[in-house]
Amino acid sequence: MFIHKSHEKVDAKTYFDWFVLAFLAGSVNAGGYLACHRFVSHVTGFATLAGVSIEGRDWFEALACLAIPLYFLLGAMLSAYLTEKKMAVKVHGERYAPVMWIVALLMGVVAAGGHYGFFGVFGGTPYIKHNFILLACLCGACGLQNAAITSASGATIRTTHMTGLTTDLGLGLIRAEVHHLSPEHRDRERLANALRIGTIFSFVGGSMCAALVFTRWHYRGFYMPMLIALYAAWVARESEVKLLKGLLAGKV
């Protein structure tokens, strides 16, 4: 599920699993927006909100907006520690599965905590001091997932935000269809473009499905991305165990 590059030819199941991660990110982002009117799968908007709060002399809101992206960073750092540390010391075993277990745990905490009133009214007044812990959990989960897939794919795949991916798609379309590439390079670029397009549509699909789920179930809607994260953890564990067995048998 994780350890592949965008230009590599892989089976349909691997593509499906990649798209599942983008679907997961889209659902979390939509859930965060519906719950507290904030996008949580990237950090760009918080800098803008901080600037607006400073202009309005709301210093606490400004500081909180600047602090929230740190949880995305902490999630990425924890993901790097769990995955790249083992790679660096050549310890083969579970690397990406624990990251997705933590993502699932955070989704479960948000779902249960919100249901029992810990995070206030779903979709209530967007004041960050009431939603700080909620936003920290959601941004941290996105940082965890994004760092894991970025590391595993050699920085060729990201699933939690579409800005860079859309830029890559624009460049890739021109390279593949306008520039004079060799047939091999053109096929490789077209394969990468197909993955980019599928990832974007999966993110949008996750957002659309989440809108339906969260409108009906409110905070309990976060159980949906929790279940998807559990699936991703299971798939990652199965592939990592298979890889480990192959290494031990001398077949890889």
Secondary structure, 3 states (H helix, E strand, C coil): CCCCCCCCCCCHHHHHHHHHHHHHHHHHHHHHHHHHCCCCCCCHHHHHHHHHHHHCCCHHHHHHHHHHHHHHHHHHHHHHHHHHHHHHCCCCCCCCHHHHHHHHHHHHHHHHHHHCCCCCCCCCCCCHHHHHHHHHHHHHHHHHHHHHHHHHCCCCCCCCCCHHHHHHHHHHHHHHHCCCCCHHHHHHHHHHHHHHHHHHHHHHHHHHHHHHHHHHHHHHHHHHHHHHHHHHHHHHHHHHHHHHHHHHCCCC
